[in-house]
Amino acid sequence: MNDLLPVILSIAAALVVIGGLIPVLLKARKSAAKYPGTRDANDPATPRASGTLVEERDRAVDERKAPAGVVDAAEAPEVDLTEEPAGLETVQVETPAPVEGRLQRLRARLVKSNNILGKGLLALLAGDKIDEDVWDEVEETLLLADLGTEPTMELVDALRERVKVLGTRSPEHVKALLREELIKLVDPTMDRSLKVERKNGHPAVMIVVGVNGVGKTTTVGKLARVLVAEDKDVILGAADTFRAAAAEQLATWGKRVGVPTVKSDVDGADPASVAFESVKAGIEQEVDVVMVDTAGRLQNKVGLMDELGKVKRVIEKLAEVDEVLLVLDATTGQNGMNQAKVFAEVVNITGIVLTKLDGTAKGGIVVAIQKALGVPVKLVGLGEGPDDLAPFEAETFVDALLD
């Protein structure tokens, strides 16, 4: 009996240890993010996000079901919507401004601005004498407005021919000719609608890309307001896991209009995992649109651009990507063109969002970017206000330049 006692004690100790490990193992299994373990050949080996993604998604869904009103300050840090967050404060759910009439505000702002594209051309073409020197100045004005070389020559040649044939000198007539030719260049025939309708039982999925500093996360927040104003059900995905406080910034935009945000609490979490969980939550909750914000990519950083391609591939394991919007700063001119071309090589861009368009002399970038990519400008940023984002309309834009 004495010989058996050590054996019995050892078995009892082992059972106690195993009994203690079982709850831990079950808890870890329950909290694991349901992100596909297999990677395709192009997926770089990046760290996986932690299980907080599922918890955050479920919390976002619960908040989304809650009645409109004041959100708990502990869950909604006050964030400067264009800079870094600061402090804690309750966030009141707001009603976004209606979409109708937003571009009319752009027109009013451009009319008051010092844009040289329209006003400079009208001043040149309305003179008593339109000679070669005048046409040279017209060409220079268009190039300074970032219209691009090919569109500039196209517009100048068309205007020269029409002015010569008609022999017109009337400012009203010249303005009408210029308006017609500018509208042709901006191209009102391009489809500028956003694909935001559910199909095949899945929400519309939108990825927003762009380099650092163009106002990408802010644009996602403003676009969420546009969609809410159109009675769309939206979920945001904070896949910018590299910039400090980007997820909280996006979440605050969402909370202001009652839209949940799926995010990770882990610094440097796998962006593709966040994107995957965001789309999964959108499918489960049967929302209309899932918008995924991505990290500001430096176009010369091959690894980061590869990561962006990976985000798109991982999302497509669950649903088709309907829109890839590239956010560009209108004031960067031809530098923005270079950025656009690099992004177009990595993901299939379906539309352009131009920020900081109001008050700029660089309005020609609208034409240049469309000519280079064959992709329409779909949205324009009008200013710093939360509702200063509008669908782009070719004729309204040209009229604003010429008024």
N, C-alpha and C positions, 0 to 999 in steps of 0.2 A: 504493500500500500504506500509506503514511504517513497518507493521508486516511481510510482505513478503521479505523485503530487506535483512535481515540477512540470510534468507534461500537461497535466490538467490546467495548471496556472498559466502556462504558455498559450494554450488554446484559448483560454478565457481572455487573456490580454489581446490576442489577435482579433477576436470577435469584437472587443470594445473599439479597437482602432478602425476596423472595417465599418462598424456601425457609425462612427463619427465621420467617415469619409463619404458615406452614401449621400447625405443631404447636400454636401458641398458639390459633389459631382452633378447631382440633379439640378441644382441652382445654376451651375455654369452652363449646363446644356440648355436650360430654359432661356437664359439671357443671351445666348449666342446669336449674332446677327445672321439672318438667312441670306448670306451673300454667296453666289456660286463659287465653289472651291476650284473648279477647273478654269484654266486660263487659255485663251487662244494664243497662237504662235507669236503675236505681236504685243502681247501684254507684258509690260515691264514688271519686274518683281518689286512691288511696293507694299508697305505694311498695311495690314487690314485694319479697318476701324473696329473699335470695341463694341461690346453688346449694348452700349448706351444708345445706339442708333434706334433699336426697336423700342426701348423705353421712351426716347424722345419722340418717336413717331406716334406712339400711343398717347403720350401726353398732349401732343399737338392735336390729335383727333379729338380728345376730350375737351380741349379748349375751344375747338371749332364748333362743337355741339353746344357749348355754353351760350346763354343769352348775351346779347350785346350789352356792353356796359363797361365798368371799370375792371381792369385786370389786376390781379395781385402784383404789387410792386416787386416782390421778391422774384417773380418769374419774368418780369418785363423791365429790364434795366433801361433807363432813358439813354438813348443813343443819338448823337448828332448824325443826321441822315446823310451828311456828305463827308464827315470826318470820323474821328474815333469816338467811341462812347465815353460818357462821363456821368457818373452819379446814378442814383436810383430814384425812380419816380413812377407813379401810376400812368398807364397809357389809356387814354379814352378812345373807344372805337369810333371812327369817323365815317361819314358818308362822303365818298369821293364825288367830285364835280362831274356832271354829265360829259360824255365824250363830245357831243355835238357842240360846235362853236369854239373848240379849243384852237383849231388852226386859224380861226378869225382873230384870236388873240395874238397869234404869231404874226399875222399880217399887220396888225396894229403896231406891234413892236418893231418890225422891220421897216415900216413906214417912218417911224421916229428915229431909226438908227442911221448910222453914217455909211450904209452899204454903198460901195462904189460900182457894183455890177450893173444895176439898173440906172441909177442916177447919172453915173459917169457916161454911160453909153448915150443916154438921151441928150445930155449936154453937148456931146460931140456931134451927134447926128442931126440935131436941130439947128445947127449953124447955117449961115447964109451960103457957105461954100463947103462942099464935101470933096476934098481932093485926096491925093495919095497920103499926104501927111496926116489927114484926119483918119483915114483907114488904118494907118500905122498905129495911131493912138488908140483906136478901137481895139485892135489886136492886142496891144500891150495891156489895156484895161482888162480884157478877158483873161489873159494869162495871169495877171496879178490876182484875179479872183479865183484862181485855181480851176479854171474850166478845162484845162488840158490842151495840148497842142492840136490834136486832131479835131476835137469839137470846136475849138477856136477858129481854125481855118474853114471848117464847114459853115459856121455861122457867118463869118466875114464874107465868104464867097457868095452865100445866099443873099445877104443884105446888099452887097455891092450890085449884084445883078438886078435885084428888084428895084432899088433906088434909081439905077441907071435907066431901066426900061420905063419906069413910071415917071421919072423926072420930078419926083415929089420933093418939096421942101417944107411942107406943112408939118409942124411939130406933132399934131394929132395923128397925121398919116404915118409919119416915121415911127411914132410910138406903137401904132397898131401893127406895123410890119415887124418891129422888134419883138413885140409880144408873141406874134404868131411863130416866129423863128425860135424864140426861147422855149416856148411850149413844146415845139417839135423836139428840141434837144432833151428837155426834161422827160419827154415821152409819157403822155397820159395813158397810153395803151398798156403799159406794164401792170401786171396784177400785183397790187399792193395790199391785198387782204391778208389777214393773219389766219392761219389754220388753227382755229381754237374750238373746233367742234369734235365731240366724241365720235368714234367710229369703231366698229367691230367689238363693241363692248368695252373699249379702252378709252381713257382720257387722251386728249391731245397732249403731246409731249414737246416741250420747247427748251432748247439749250441756249444760253446766252454767253457769248464769248467776247474777248477783247483784251487789250494790253492793260497794264496797270495805269491808273490815273485818268481813265476816260469817263468814269462815272458809271461803271457797269452794274455794281450792286445797287446803286441808287436807281438806275434805269429799271432793273428787275422790280424793285419796290414800286416805282411809278407805274410800270406796266400792270402790276397786280391791281393797282387802283383803277386803271382803265378797264380791266376785265371785270372787276367787281361792279363798276358803274354800268356794265353791260349785262349784269345779272349772271355772271359766270361763277362757278364753284371752283376754287383754286387751291392748290397746295404748292408751297415753295420748297425747294431743295437747296440747302446751303453747302454746295460742294466746293466752295472756296475755303479749303481747310489750311491754307498756308498763311493768309493774311490775318494778323491778330484782330479779333473782334468782328471779323466779316460776318460770321454767322449771327451774332447778336444784332448787328446792324440790320441784316436782312429780316431777322425775326421781329424786330421792332417795326419795320415797315409793314410786315404782315399783320401784326397785332393791331395796328391803327385801323385796319379795315376788316378785322376778324378772320384773317387768313392764317392757317397754321404753317409752321416751318419745321421741316425734318432736318436735324443737324446732329453733329457728334460733339461730345464734350471733350474729346481727345485731340490735343494739338497735333497737327500733321497727320490726321486720319486719312485713310485712302479715299480720295474724292469719288472714285468709281463706286465704292461701297455706299457712300451717302446718296449718290445719284440713284443707285439701284433701289435703296430703301424708300427714297422719295417716290419713285414711280410705282413701286409695290404698294405704298400707302394710298396713292391716287387710284390705283385699280381697285383696291379693297374698299375704299370709301366712295367709289363711283363718282369722282369729281369730274369736272369738265376739262380742266387744264392743269398740268404739272409743269412748273417752270424751274429749271435747274440753273443756278448761278455757279459759274466756274471761276477758278483762280485767274488773276490777271496774268496772262501769258506773255513772256518776252519772246518775240518771234525768232530771236537768234539762239534760243535755248532749246536744242533738239529734244532733250529729255522731257521738258515740260510740254512741248507740242505733241510728243508721243502720248503723254498722259491724257491730253485732251481727246485724242483719237480713241484712247482706251475707254474714257467715260462714255463716249457715244456707243461703242461696241457693247459695253456692259448693259447699258439701258436697253439696247435692241434685243437682249436676251428676254426681255419682258414685253416690250412694245416698240412700235415704230416711232422714230423721231420725226415729228411733223415740221418743226421749224428750228433752224439754227440761225439766230440773230447775232450779227457782228456789230458791236457798239464802237463807234468812232467819234473822236473829238473833231468837230467841223473846223476848228481853228488850226489844226495841224497840217491841213492842206495835203501836199503830195506825200508827206511822211505817212499820213493815214492810208494813202494809196498803197504804199509798200507793205504796210501791216496787213491790209485786206488781201493782197495777193498771197501772202504767206499762209494766212488762215484758210484761204480757199483751197490750198493744196492739202490741208490736213482734214478738214470737214467740209461737207457740202453746204455752203452758206446759202440760205434761202431769202435773207433780207438784211438790210442795213438800218441801224438806228444811229442818227446823227445827233450828238449832243452839242450844246453851246452854239446853236445855229443863229440864235437871235443876236442882232447887233454886229454880226461878222461881215467882213468884206470878202469872205471866202465862200460865198454861196455857190460858186461854180463847182465846188467839190461834189455837189449832188449829181451833176451831169457826168463829171469825170469818173466817179466811182461806179456809176451804172454802166458807162461805156466800157470800162476795164473788165468788169466782172460779169456783165449781163444779168445783174441782180438788182432788184428795185430797192430804193429807199422807202421803207415802210413806215417809219416813225421818226419824229424829230423832237428834240428837247428844246423847250422854249425858254427855260430859265431855271431858277433854284427852287421854285415852289413845288409842293408835293403833287400838284395836278398839272405841272408844266411839261406834259408829254402828249403829243397829238399824232393821229394818223396823218401821213403826208398826202397832200393833194397837189398835183402838178400846176394846175391853173391858178389856184389860190396862192401858191408860192411865187409864181411869176408875177402875178398882179401885185403882190406885196413888194417885190423888188422894184417895180416900175411906178408905184404910187408916190 
